Amino acid sequence: MNGKSVKRVVIAGGGTAGWVAAAALVKQLGPLIEITLVESDEIGTVGVGESTIPTARTFHNILGIYEQGFVKATTATFKVGIEFENWRKLGDRYFHAFGSVGKSVWMADFQHFWLEAVRQGFGGDYADYSLEAQAAKANRFATHEGASIAYAYHLDATAYAKFLRRLAEPAGVKRIEGKIQAVVQNPESGFVEALELESGARIEGDLFLDCTGFRALLAEQTLKTGFEDWSQWLMNDAAFAVQTESQGPLVPYTRAIAHDAGWRWRIPLQRRMGNGFVFSTDYLSPDEAKSRFIDALESKPLFDPRLLRFKAGMRKKSWNKNVIAIGLASGFVEPLESTSIHAIMIAVTRLIQNFPFDGIADAVVERFNALSRREAEHIRDFIILHYKLTERDDSPYWRRCRDMEIPASLAERIALFREAGLASQANDELFRSDSWIMVMLGQGIFPQSYHHAARMMEPEQLQQALTDLKARIAHELGQLPDHGAFVASYAPAED
C-alpha cells in the first residue's frame, strides 16, 4: 500500500469522459478532495458517442441532474432501443428493446411460456410483449412520474460535456486550459507526480484520471500499461462520422444498418441527425467507405465526414499505480450497443465507491481492475454475439464473422439458449437476460428445448394470459403521444 493520502485529483483531458468524472466526483466527494481538470481547446474530442443506455438515467439521478434541463441543453431525444437491419441476413430486421419482456415467474422466465405458446400456434412475435418495442414501432413516447417505459437518450456529446462543465465548475472543479507537454513520474515508485504544460505550469496531484482518449497519454504513453487486442473478434477498425440535417419523423430509437463490410448508424437529435459508418479496413478502403457513406446519407451533411481510427480491446489494467484510465483511454468496443458513455459512468462510480483517501492499496486496485475487466468482457461478448450469429454469406467480411472462433464465455451462453432456452445473468452484468434473448432470437437462434412450466396451464389459460399482456401494452401505448410532439412540448432544444 502506498501510504500517501489522496487529496488532489487531476483529470487529464476534458470531453465526455473528463467532465463526467469531474461532475460526479465534485458532487459526491467535493468537500473531501480537490479536483483539477486540464484540457486544451485546441485538442478536439471524438464526440461520436451520441447514444446511451438506461443506466445513464440512474447516474443522472445520483448527480441530481434535472432531466428537462439536460434534454434542452444537449438537444436530446429519447431512446427505447435499437433497430438492427441486415444483421441476420439481407432484408431482415429485429428490435433490441430496453426494459423487460412479458412476465416471468420464479420457476421459469417468460421466454419459456412464449416458446410453448409458439409450439401451440398462438405465441406471435416475442416483441409483441415489449412495451418499448411497440412504442418504437408506433413512434410513440412519453415519460412522467411513475411511468413504466424504459428509456435512454440520444444526445449531442459535445453539448453534453459543456453541460456537465457548467455543473462542475461552480461546484468547485478547477479547469486549467493548456496542452500537456510532459508527465512527471517519481523516479523510485513510477507514480505520476505532476503534469507539465506547454505554458510552463506544473499541475501536481495524488491521483490522476487519464481522459485523453485513444492517446492514453498517462496510462499507456507514460506507464506502458499494455493493451489487450480483441480485433480477432471485433475486426472493425475505422469509422466515419458526420452530422446531417434532420429529416423525417423523430423516432425514439437508434438504427444500426449492416453493410457488406461493417455497419452504419442513424441517431436522431432534435436539430440534426447523427450518422456513422463503421468498417474494417481489411475489407474496405477509407476512400471507398467515405464514398459509400456519403451516398447512403438521407439528408445534407453539415460538414465533411471525419475519419476515426481505433482498435477493439482494453488496457491490461484500468488502474495502474496512481493513474486510472477512463473512457477511450481504458479501451474501446465499437458503439453498436451504445456502451461508451456507460463505461465512463460505471468507472467513475466504481472509483467513488473505492476512493483511496488514505493511500492506494493493492487490494483495492486489484478489485477495481477485476471488476472493470469482467464488465468489459461481458460487453465484448454481447457485441461479438451480433456478428457471430449472422447467416450472411454475401461477402468475405460476413463469412469471416460467421466462421470465427469466439470466447468460451460467449459460446457457453449461446449453447445454453440454443439447447435449453435459458439466458443466464449475474447481478452485476450490464445486459440482462431480456437483452440477450431479444438479440439471440433476432439473430436466428430458436431454442431446441425449454422449460415446460407452461404445459401445466390449459391452452386457453395460456392464450388468455398472453392476450392480457398484449392488451395491457396496447392500453399503455394508447396513452403515449407521438415522440416528436412529446419532445417539443417537454424539453425543446435551447436557442
Backbone hydrogen bonds, N-H to C=O, Kabsch-Sander energy under -0.5 kcal/mol:
donor,donor_aa,acceptor,acceptor_aa,energy
2,N,360,I,-2.7
3,G,1,M,-0.8
6,V,357,F,-2.1
7,K,5,S,-0.7
9,V,7,K,-0.7
9,V,34,E,-3.3
10,V,8,R,-0.5
10,V,207,L,-2.8
11,I,9,V,-0.5
11,I,36,T,-3.4
12,A,10,V,-0.6
12,A,209,L,-2.9
13,G,11,I,-0.8
13,G,38,V,-3.1
18,G,14,G,-2.5
19,W,15,G,-2.2
20,V,16,T,-2.4
21,A,17,A,-2.1
22,A,18,G,-2.4
23,A,19,W,-2.4
24,A,20,V,-2.3
25,L,21,A,-2.5
26,V,22,A,-2.3
27,K,23,A,-1.7
28,Q,24,A,-2.3
29,L,25,L,-2.9
30,G,26,V,-0.8
32,L,29,L,-2.3
33,I,29,L,-1.1
33,I,30,G,-0.6
34,E,7,K,-2.9
36,T,9,V,-2.6
37,L,174,K,-3.0
38,V,11,I,-2.9
39,E,37,L,-0.5
39,E,176,I,-2.1
43,I,40,S,-1.2
44,G,42,E,-0.7
50,E,48,V,-2.4
52,T,153,Y,-2.4
56,A,53,I,-2.3
57,R,54,P,-1.4
58,T,54,P,-0.8
59,F,55,T,-2.1
60,H,56,A,-2.4
61,N,57,R,-2.2
62,I,58,T,-2.0
63,L,59,F,-1.6
64,G,60,H,-0.7
64,G,61,N,-0.9
65,I,60,H,-2.7
67,E,65,I,-0.5
70,F,66,Y,-2.1
71,V,67,E,-2.9
72,K,68,Q,-2.3
73,A,69,G,-2.2
74,T,70,F,-1.9
75,T,72,K,-1.0
76,A,71,V,-1.9
77,T,154,H,-1.7
79,K,152,A,-1.8
80,V,252,P,-3.0
82,I,96,H,-2.3
83,E,254,T,-3.0
84,F,82,I,-0.6
84,F,94,Y,-2.9
85,E,83,E,-0.5
85,E,256,A,-2.5
86,N,92,D,-3.4
92,D,89,K,-2.0
94,Y,84,F,-2.0
96,H,82,I,-2.9
97,A,95,F,-0.8
98,F,80,V,-2.6
102,G,129,Y,-2.5
105,V,108,A,-2.2
112,H,109,D,-1.6
113,F,109,D,-0.7
113,F,110,F,-0.8
114,W,110,F,-2.3
115,L,111,Q,-2.6
116,E,112,H,-1.7
117,A,113,F,-2.1
118,V,114,W,-2.6
119,R,115,L,-2.1
120,Q,116,E,-1.7
121,G,117,A,-0.7
121,G,118,V,-1.0
122,F,117,A,-2.3
123,G,117,A,-0.7
128,D,125,D,-1.5
129,Y,126,Y,-1.7
130,S,127,A,-1.6
131,L,129,Y,-0.5
134,Q,130,S,-1.9
135,A,131,L,-2.4
136,A,132,E,-2.2
137,K,133,A,-2.1
138,A,134,Q,-1.9
139,N,135,A,-0.7
139,N,136,A,-0.7
140,R,135,A,-2.6
141,F,481,P,-2.2
147,A,144,H,-2.5
152,A,79,K,-2.7
154,H,77,T,-2.1
155,L,50,E,-2.3
156,D,74,T,-1.7
157,A,155,L,-0.8
160,Y,156,D,-2.2
161,A,157,A,-2.0
162,K,158,T,-1.7
163,F,159,A,-2.3
164,L,160,Y,-2.4
165,R,161,A,-2.1
166,R,162,K,-1.9
167,L,163,F,-0.9
168,A,164,L,-2.6
169,E,165,R,-2.5
171,A,167,L,-0.7
172,G,168,A,-0.6
172,G,169,E,-1.5
173,V,168,A,-2.1
174,K,35,I,-2.6
175,R,173,V,-0.6
176,I,37,L,-3.1
178,G,39,E,-2.0
181,Q,179,K,-0.5
181,Q,196,E,-3.1
182,A,196,E,-2.1
184,V,182,A,-0.5
184,V,194,A,-2.8
186,N,191,F,-3.3
190,G,186,N,-2.0
193,E,184,V,-3.5
194,A,184,V,-1.5
195,L,203,I,-2.2
196,E,182,A,-3.1
197,L,195,L,-0.5
197,L,201,A,-2.8
198,E,179,K,-2.2
200,G,197,L,-2.0
203,I,195,L,-3.2
204,E,202,R,-0.7
205,G,193,E,-1.7
206,D,8,R,-2.8
207,L,8,R,-2.0
208,F,322,N,-2.8
209,L,10,V,-2.7
210,D,208,F,-0.6
210,D,324,I,-2.6
211,C,12,A,-2.4
211,C,209,L,-1.0
215,R,212,T,-1.0
216,A,213,G,-1.7
220,E,216,A,-2.3
221,Q,216,A,-2.1
222,T,217,L,-0.6
223,L,218,L,-2.3
224,K,220,E,-1.4
225,T,219,A,-1.8
228,E,314,M,-3.4
229,D,227,F,-0.7
230,W,312,A,-3.0
233,W,230,W,-2.0
234,L,230,W,-2.3
235,M,233,W,-0.7
237,D,279,F,-1.6
238,A,279,F,-1.5
239,A,308,L,-2.1
240,F,277,F,-2.0
241,A,306,R,-1.8
242,V,275,N,-2.2
244,T,273,M,-2.5
245,E,300,K,-2.3
246,S,271,R,-0.5
251,V,249,P,-1.2
253,Y,251,V,-0.5
254,T,81,G,-1.9
255,R,266,R,-2.0
256,A,83,E,-2.9
257,I,255,R,-0.5
257,I,264,R,-3.0
258,A,85,E,-2.9
258,A,256,A,-0.6
259,H,262,G,-2.2
262,G,259,H,-1.2
263,W,278,V,-1.8
264,R,257,I,-2.4
265,W,276,G,-1.9
266,R,255,R,-1.7
267,I,274,G,-3.0
269,L,272,R,-2.5
270,Q,75,T,-2.3
273,M,244,T,-2.7
274,G,267,I,-3.4
275,N,242,V,-2.2
276,G,265,W,-1.6
277,F,240,F,-2.5
278,V,263,W,-3.2
279,F,238,A,-2.6
280,S,261,A,-1.5
281,T,279,F,-0.5
283,Y,280,S,-1.7
284,L,280,S,-1.4
289,A,285,S,-2.8
290,K,286,P,-2.7
291,S,287,D,-2.0
292,R,288,E,-2.5
293,F,289,A,-2.6
294,I,290,K,-2.6
295,D,291,S,-2.1
296,A,292,R,-1.5
297,L,293,F,-0.9
297,L,294,I,-0.7
302,L,243,Q,-3.2
306,R,241,A,-2.4
308,L,239,A,-3.3
310,F,237,D,-2.1
313,G,332,F,-2.2
314,M,228,E,-1.6
315,R,330,S,-2.8
316,K,226,G,-2.2
320,N,318,S,-0.6
320,N,323,V,-2.8
323,V,320,N,-2.1
324,I,208,F,-2.5
325,A,318,S,-2.9
325,A,323,V,-0.5
326,I,210,D,-2.5
329,A,326,I,-1.1
330,S,327,G,-2.0
331,G,327,G,-0.8
332,F,313,G,-2.7
336,L,334,E,-0.8
337,E,334,E,-0.6
338,S,335,P,-1.1
343,A,339,T,-2.4
344,I,340,S,-1.4
345,M,341,I,-2.3
346,I,342,H,-3.0
347,A,343,A,-1.6
348,V,344,I,-2.2
349,T,345,M,-2.4
350,R,346,I,-2.4
351,L,347,A,-1.9
352,I,348,V,-2.4
353,Q,349,T,-2.1
354,N,350,R,-1.3
355,F,352,I,-0.9
357,F,355,F,-1.8
359,G,356,P,-1.4
360,I,2,N,-0.7
361,A,359,G,-0.7
365,V,361,A,-2.2
366,E,362,D,-2.8
367,R,363,A,-2.0
368,F,364,V,-2.7
369,N,365,V,-2.6
370,A,366,E,-2.2
371,L,367,R,-2.6
372,S,368,F,-2.3
373,R,369,N,-2.5
374,R,370,A,-2.4
375,E,371,L,-2.2
376,A,372,S,-2.4
377,E,373,R,-2.8
378,H,374,R,-1.8
379,I,375,E,-2.4
380,R,376,A,-2.7
381,D,377,E,-2.4
382,F,378,H,-1.9
383,I,379,I,-2.2
384,I,380,R,-2.6
385,L,381,D,-2.0
386,H,382,F,-0.8
386,H,383,I,-0.9
387,Y,383,I,-0.7
387,Y,384,I,-1.1
388,K,384,I,-2.7
389,L,385,L,-1.8
390,T,387,Y,-1.5
391,E,88,R,-2.7
399,R,395,S,-1.9
400,R,396,P,-2.2
401,C,397,Y,-2.0
402,R,398,W,-2.6
403,D,399,R,-2.0
404,M,400,R,-1.0
404,M,401,C,-0.6
410,L,407,P,-0.7
411,A,407,P,-2.3
412,E,408,A,-2.3
413,R,409,S,-1.1
414,I,410,L,-2.5
415,A,411,A,-2.4
416,L,412,E,-2.2
417,F,413,R,-1.9
418,R,414,I,-2.9
419,E,415,A,-2.7
420,A,416,L,-1.6
421,G,417,F,-1.9
422,L,416,L,-1.5
429,E,426,A,-1.6
432,R,430,L,-0.6
435,S,432,R,-0.7
436,W,432,R,-1.8
437,I,433,S,-2.8
438,M,434,D,-2.4
439,V,435,S,-2.2
440,M,436,W,-2.7
441,L,437,I,-2.8
442,G,438,M,-2.3
443,Q,439,V,-2.3
444,G,441,L,-1.5
445,I,440,M,-2.7
446,F,444,G,-0.6
448,Q,418,R,-3.4
455,R,452,H,-1.8
456,M,453,A,-1.7
457,M,454,A,-1.7
461,Q,458,E,-0.5
462,L,458,E,-2.4
463,Q,459,P,-2.6
464,Q,460,E,-2.2
465,A,461,Q,-2.2
466,L,462,L,-2.1
467,T,463,Q,-2.2
468,D,464,Q,-2.6
469,L,465,A,-1.8
470,K,466,L,-2.2
471,A,467,T,-2.2
472,R,468,D,-2.3
473,I,469,L,-2.0
474,A,470,K,-2.6
475,H,471,A,-2.3
476,E,472,R,-2.4
477,L,473,I,-2.9
478,G,474,A,-1.8
479,Q,475,H,-0.7
479,Q,476,E,-1.0
480,L,477,L,-1.5
483,H,139,N,-2.0
486,F,482,D,-2.4
487,V,483,H,-2.5
488,A,484,G,-2.2
489,S,485,A,-1.5
490,Y,486,F,-2.7
491,A,487,V,-2.2
494,E,72,K,-1.6
